[in-house]
């Protein structure tokens, strides 16, 4: 009976955490932002389920691993996150609450793998199988066998962006590489032994199947990644694979065998030369994207200086970054190239920048210390647990992506990060009797998950209603859209929804209501489109000075956009200020947008007609 209960608990635990990881596969074509929203609500559901599982494990088992430095640091991180939530975190999608649940998920993964150590290897192959499934999904998209939900018709698998899809594949590449090599070596050794037929046939068959799975996944990833066009994925995958190859083939021993100083210097110079060539070649072929990132780093430093110790609050980076970029281009020593390269402030240049700005240096040190501690302990335990090398390489790949870009803004990648950290965490601590304090911790964590997730789960129907209203909004039937959006605005605080609602109100001549809604959006997001709509509202109300301020704010926020100057030229013409009208009109005509479009050409043609009418 006891064995049956153990098997049942183990099976239910495995399925709960497997379905949590399967968040990446979930989509919903009937709700607004169907890829992102479906994943989000699936995540809420299975965080609650895994919370219950964690409580069962905490009370059901008689022992637990001791609280070591990694758990102490993650408790510190959780404390910083909870404090950060109380500091006016307003953005809804991937907001502070979701960030909190992501941190808590580490505790749930950790207790599961502490009690089910055999599942550590199993979940590595789960990740490999999911990667192979994503490869198949991607090829079906390429050959139009699967109708995708993106309007940009890009290769993205089940993810919401091509970037997230490529980074996931890059993260799994070291795991697939490790097991392909390891299983090939094992099978070669067994089949080369005369008595290999005496081996247990089921074991050999299992290893052959796992080898085929790993090899197919590795080949599939390498074959489809070029179609993503994401160079950063290749770079991060290479970093993780190099770590796997370095330890797998004991390259450290080879370096030690270099007897002369000349040999060691030659090796070091060769590595430096190759690295410099790769970096130089990358910059040559992708100069504009690299310079855009450097500009984003430069502006992000201004955000970091606002509150360097405790940060600006989790979820507030986008607002602070947009304001900092607007201030920089209005008052800073910007160059003409910077004016041309500026992007609309949507995402931070890297997760490290965002985390530092939101949690301060205290949060950054805790997070870096946590990751570094796990990496160091994993490297030290490789001789005893060689299979950790696979997840170590994957963790390094994803960490490198976090240094150079923003992978954990994607919910599935954030879950994968917590899973990899839990897989790499040390599990050789002594066994102790599970005390009441340990059980209370998991009760509190599960309670915090329920308290956070349940209020959010009630919004699911609102996203479906938003999708219905979006149809009328896209057809410019704004009165009907307003009627649908109005009741949703009571609990749906997504910035995209509020921007659409504000625009629909503006188009139905409800200018003051539109301004009130859009001012609320500006508490969490700074974007030129918001200031443009507010400016047009003020212009329609005859508040020309306020309209000018908002148009100029939009212009300085993203100088490469043509539209704000176009609106300013029309405003000045309406005010009868011909000199300013001519100045803005000429800027529109001579401006080179980052992407030429039919709309920009039409605006330039209108400005040429306006200049002629004035003269």
FENHU-V436502 format. One record per run of one state. SS is the DSSP state (h for helix, s for strand, l for the rest). FROM is the first residue (numbers start at 1). TO is the last residue. If there is no record, write none. Layout:
((SS FROM TO) (SS FROM TO))
This chain:
((l 1 1) (h 2 25) (l 26 33) (h 34 60) (l 61 62) (s 63 65) (l 66 68) (h 69 85) (l 86 95) (h 96 115) (l 116 118) (h 119 142) (l 143 161) (h 162 192) (l 193 195) (h 196 198) (l 199 200) (h 201 228) (l 229 230) (h 231 248) (l 249 250) (h 251 256) (l 257 260) (h 261 285) (l 286 286) (h 287 304) (l 305 316) (h 317 331) (l 332 335) (h 336 341) (l 342 350) (h 351 380) (l 381 387) (h 388 404) (l 405 406) (h 407 409) (l 410 410) (h 411 424) (l 425 430) (s 431 433) (l 434 435) (h 436 457) (l 458 459) (h 460 474) (l 475 477) (h 478 488) (l 489 494) (h 495 507) (l 508 510) (h 511 521) (l 522 527) (h 528 540) (l 541 543) (h 544 557) (l 558 562) (h 563 575) (l 576 577) (h 578 590) (l 591 597) (h 598 614) (l 615 615))
